[in-house]
């Protein structure tokens, strides 16, 4: 089981919506998942996912199947 999916009824990555950028980064770091921080986005290459932030809170999760 993926570390981010423990005790969650939502798909693992969807739990980031509403979290602060710092909290998202801490969760990823704690799960030993690398991320790339730039602008209003946080790229998670291993999950082929892009987190979108507004006012430092995650507002969307986009899948990037071509990564």
Secondary structure, 3 states (H helix, E strand, C coil): CCHHHCCCCCCHHHHHCCCEHHHHHHHHHHCCCCCEEECCEEEEHHHCEEEEEECCEEEEEEECCCC
